[in-house]
């Protein structure tokens, strides 16, 4: 059943919304409208698609901003990357910082370990966590074949889906505003099945142990362009992971911690340490 959230959130909470699909994403405005039902919303997004850029920060070029209005939503566009948008949205563009950063809804899933460091959607949320703000990264899994679903999801025919998924994302965001995140969770990564609604079951799940292969193909002598054929291959058990949860038609929530260090074997330690 859908939870009813305290109406005071609309008065006291401020959400900074960004994405990596850019200002023209069909998911953006429906999500902004849905978040506007629970909080004050500031929208700062790249001026074009910036997928696969991770947590890149613009260093050697000036960032150019412009404010546009789309279906009643003021949107600040930025010439840089999703993490740039978070930086400007927190420190430069508004008088006060937001209470939470929401990134997405990404056109396509970000389930599994393979996309964690490359996703601009997740990267924006990680930038927020580094700053010290709670952050949620939302992605929508395809329905059917990617080659046909993606053009549809980027057209106005998909608006009813994005409006529905926007309500789901806003409901989850309201829950985070209600409860906060535990100290060991810096980012929530949420994978939404394309047909999800506010009553769809939600499960915490680990990021699936998956990898991908070649990302570039030759475009001419000494020239290569990005062409991801899709597909992930498992390198470990998939049961209970975000991939498996989404495949079962449920919403997968994954808590991410920025400390990704792990213990090493004694043999490696002996081989590398020096007194």
C-alpha positions in Angstrom: 0.0 0.0 0.0 1.1 3.5 -0.7 2.5 5.3 2.4 1.1 8.7 3.3 3.9 11.1 4.1 3.9 14.1 6.4 2.6 17.2 4.6 5.3 19.3 6.4 7.9 17.9 4.0 6.5 20.2 1.3 7.4 23.2 3.5 10.7 22.2 5.1 12.5 20.0 2.6 14.4 21.0 -0.5 15.3 18.6 -3.3 18.1 19.1 -5.8 17.2 17.1 -8.9 19.7 16.3 -11.6 20.3 13.5 -14.2 22.7 12.4 -16.8 20.3 12.2 -19.7 20.2 16.0 -20.0 17.5 18.6 -20.2 15.6 16.9 -23.0 15.0 13.7 -21.1 11.3 12.8 -21.1 11.8 11.5 -17.5 12.9 14.9 -16.1 9.8 17.0 -15.9 7.4 14.3 -14.7 9.8 13.5 -11.9 10.2 17.2 -11.0 6.4 17.6 -10.8 6.1 14.5 -8.6 8.9 15.6 -6.3 7.1 19.0 -6.1 4.3 17.2 -4.3 6.6 16.4 -1.3 9.2 19.2 -1.3 10.5 22.3 -3.0 12.4 21.3 -6.1 15.5 22.8 -7.7 16.4 21.3 -11.1 20.0 21.5 -12.4 20.9 19.2 -15.3 23.4 18.9 -18.1 22.5 20.7 -21.3 22.9 17.5 -23.3 23.1 13.8 -22.6 26.1 13.0 -20.4 25.8 9.2 -19.9 28.8 7.0 -19.0 30.8 9.9 -17.5 30.7 8.7 -13.9 31.7 11.4 -11.4 33.6 13.5 -13.9 34.2 17.2 -12.9 34.9 19.9 -15.4 38.3 21.5 -14.6 39.8 23.3 -17.6 36.7 24.9 -19.1 34.2 27.4 -17.7 30.7 26.0 -17.0 28.0 27.9 -18.8 24.5 27.9 -17.3 21.1 28.9 -18.7 17.6 28.8 -17.2 14.8 27.4 -19.3 11.2 26.5 -18.4 9.6 23.2 -19.5 6.0 22.5 -18.7 6.1 25.0 -15.8 9.4 23.7 -14.3 12.3 26.1 -14.2 15.4 24.2 -15.2 19.1 25.3 -14.9 21.1 23.7 -17.7 24.9 23.3 -17.3 27.4 22.8 -20.0 29.2 20.2 -17.9 28.6 16.8 -16.3 26.1 15.5 -13.7 28.6 15.9 -10.8 29.2 19.5 -12.0 25.4 20.1 -11.7 25.5 18.9 -8.1 28.4 21.1 -7.2 26.7 24.2 -8.7 23.3 23.3 -7.3 24.7 22.9 -3.8 27.2 25.7 -3.6 26.7 28.3 -6.4 23.2 28.7 -7.7 21.1 28.9 -4.6 21.4 30.7 -1.3 21.0 27.5 0.8 22.0 23.9 0.1 19.3 21.2 -0.5 18.2 18.6 2.0 18.7 15.8 -0.5 19.9 15.2 -4.0 17.9 13.0 -6.4 19.5 11.8 -9.6 17.5 10.4 -12.5 15.4 8.8 -13.6 17.9 7.3 -15.9 16.7 5.9 -19.3 17.9 2.4 -18.8 18.9 0.3 -15.8 22.1 0.7 -13.7 21.9 -2.6 -12.0 25.0 -4.6 -11.3 28.5 -3.8 -10.4 29.5 -3.0 -14.0 27.8 0.3 -14.1 28.5 1.6 -10.6 31.5 3.8 -11.4 30.6 4.6 -15.0 27.0 5.8 -14.6 26.6 9.6 -14.6 23.3 9.0 -12.7 25.1 7.2 -9.9 28.1 9.6 -10.2 25.9 12.6 -9.4 24.6 10.9 -6.3 28.2 10.0 -5.2 29.2 13.7 -5.6 26.4 14.6 -3.3 27.5 12.0 -0.8 31.1 13.3 -0.9 29.7 16.8 -0.1 27.8 15.2 2.8 24.2 15.1 1.5 21.9 12.1 1.3 21.4 11.1 -2.3 19.2 8.7 -4.3 20.0 7.6 -7.9 17.0 6.3 -9.8 17.1 4.3 -13.0 14.4 2.6 -15.1 15.0 -0.8 -16.6 14.0 -1.4 -20.2 10.9 -3.4 -21.2 11.5 -5.6 -24.1 14.4 -5.0 -26.6 16.7 -2.0 -25.9 16.8 -1.0 -29.6 13.1 -0.4 -29.7 12.4 0.6 -26.0 15.0 3.4 -25.8 13.6 5.5 -28.8 10.1 5.0 -27.4 11.3 6.0 -23.9 12.8 9.2 -25.3 9.5 10.1 -27.1 6.4 11.8 -25.8 4.6 8.5 -26.1 6.4 7.4 -23.0 5.1 10.3 -20.8 2.5 8.2 -19.0 5.3 5.8 -17.9 7.6 8.6 -16.7 4.7 10.2 -14.8 4.0 6.8 -13.1 7.7 6.2 -12.3 8.1 9.8 -11.1 5.4 9.2 -8.5 7.2 6.0 -7.4 10.6 7.9 -7.1 8.9 10.7 -5.2 7.3 8.2 -2.8 10.7 6.6 -2.1 12.4 10.1 -1.8 9.7 11.1 0.8 10.5 7.9 2.8 14.2 8.9 2.8 13.3 12.4 4.0 11.2 10.8 6.7 13.7 8.3 8.0 17.1 9.5 6.7 19.9 7.2 5.8 22.0 5.2 8.2 25.6 6.2 8.8 26.9 3.3 6.6 24.8 4.2 3.6 26.0 7.2 1.5 23.9 6.6 -1.6 20.7 4.7 -2.4 20.7 3.2 -5.9 17.1 2.4 -7.0 16.2 0.3 -10.0 12.7 0.6 -11.2 11.0 -1.9 -13.5 9.4 -0.1 -16.4 5.9 -1.2 -15.2 6.4 -0.3 -11.5 3.9 1.8 -9.6 3.7 2.9 -5.9 2.4 -0.5 -4.9 5.1 -2.5 -6.5 7.1 -4.5 -3.8 10.5 -3.0 -2.9 13.5 -5.1 -1.9 17.0 -4.3 -0.7 19.5 -6.1 -2.9 23.2 -6.2 -3.5 24.7 -5.0 -6.8 24.9 -8.0 -9.1 28.4 -9.4 -9.8 28.4 -8.7 -13.5 30.8 -7.4 -16.1 30.7 -6.1 -19.7 33.1 -6.4 -22.6 34.2 -4.1 -25.5 32.7 -0.6 -25.6 34.4 0.8 -28.8 34.5 -0.1 -32.4 36.7 1.3 -35.2 35.2 4.2 -37.1 38.2 4.7 -39.5 42.0 4.6 -39.4 43.0 5.5 -35.9 39.4 6.4 -34.9 37.0 4.6 -32.6 33.5 5.4 -31.3 31.4 4.2 -28.5 29.1 1.3 -29.4 27.9 -0.7 -26.5 26.2 -3.8 -27.8 24.5 -4.4 -24.5 24.6 -7.5 -22.4 26.2 -8.3 -19.1 27.8 -11.6 -18.0 27.7 -12.8 -14.4 30.9 -13.6 -12.5 29.1 -14.7 -9.3 25.7 -15.8 -7.9 22.8 -13.6 -9.0 20.2 -14.6 -6.4 19.2 -11.7 -4.2 20.9 -9.1 -6.4 19.5 -6.0 -7.9 19.5 -7.7 -11.3 17.4 -10.6 -10.1 15.0 -8.4 -8.1 14.2 -6.2 -11.2 13.9 -9.3 -13.4 11.2 -10.5 -11.0 9.3 -7.3 -11.4 10.1 -5.7 -8.1 12.0 -2.5 -7.2 15.6 -3.1 -6.2 17.2 -0.7 -3.6 20.9 -0.9 -3.0 22.8 0.9 -0.3 26.2 2.1 -1.4 29.1 3.1 0.9 32.0 5.2 -0.5 34.7 3.1 1.3 35.2 0.3 -1.1 38.5 -0.9 0.4 38.7 -4.6 1.1 41.2 -6.8 3.1 43.9 -8.5 1.1 45.4 -11.9 1.5 48.4 -12.5 3.6 50.4 -13.5 0.5 49.6 -10.2 -1.2 50.4 -8.2 1.9 53.8 -9.9 2.3 54.6 -9.3 -1.3 53.7 -5.6 -1.4 54.3 -4.2 2.1 57.6 -2.7 3.2 58.5 -1.8 6.7 
